[in-house]
């Protein structure tokens, strides 16, 4: 298997933002507050075995200083119109 690393380092600190990550086939898109900020083509088709498994942010043993709330994972791709309504 090939694993892609998606990096986005322009996150505004001290601000609540809404992040939406859409995986549709081999395309992955990151929306922040309803605006597309990054799109990548993955080297292989991602497989999500268990939508109830934990979500990992950052690197192992690296501190995450922040809060995450209202995390939702849906097992189907959403459209831009769906994102603009959230």
N, C-alpha and C positions, 0 to 999 in steps of 0.2 A: 504494500500500500504506500501511496505517496501522501504526505501531509503538507498542507499549505499553511504558512504563517501569515495571518492578516494583521498588519500593523497600522494603527492610526494614532499618531501622537499629538494631535492638535486639540486635545480635549480641554475645554475651559474649566479651570479650577474655581471652586467656591460658587458653583452655579448648578442648579437643578436642570437637567436636560433629559429629553426623551430619546432613547437610543432604540432603533429598530434594525435588526439584522435579518435580511431576507436571503435564503438559500433557495435557488430555483435551478434545478439541474446542476450544472457546473459553474453557475454564476452566483457570486455572493455580493450583496449590496449592503452598505451601511448608511442608514438615514439618521440624522440628528435633528430633532425638532421638526421632522417632516421634510427635511432637505437632504437629497442624495449627496453624500460627501466622499464616498469611496465605492468603487466597483472593481471586482477582480474576477478573473476566470480561473477556476480551480484545476489543478492537474489531473484530478480524478473525481469521479462522482462520489460525494459524501454519503455515508451511510450512518443513519441515526438509529441505533438499536433499541434504545429505551428513552422515551421522551420524559420519563420520570427520574432520570439520573441527574446527578448534581451538575451545576454549571460552574465552570472554573474561570476566574478572572485573573489575569496576570500570570506570573511564573510561580512555580512551587517554591515555598519558603521565602517568598518576597512579600513584604507587607503591602496590603491594599488599605489605604487610608481614605475611606469614604463609605458611603451607604448605598445600598442597592435595594430597591423595593419594587413591588408590583411586577415581578418577572413572570412572563407568560411565554410558553412555547406552543405554537400551533403546528400540527403535522402536515401543513399544506402551504404552498406559496401564497402570498398576498400581493395584491396589485397596488400601484401608487395611489389609487382612489381609496383603497382600504387604509393605507398609511395616513393619508391626509385627514381621515375621520378620527383617528386614534388620538 
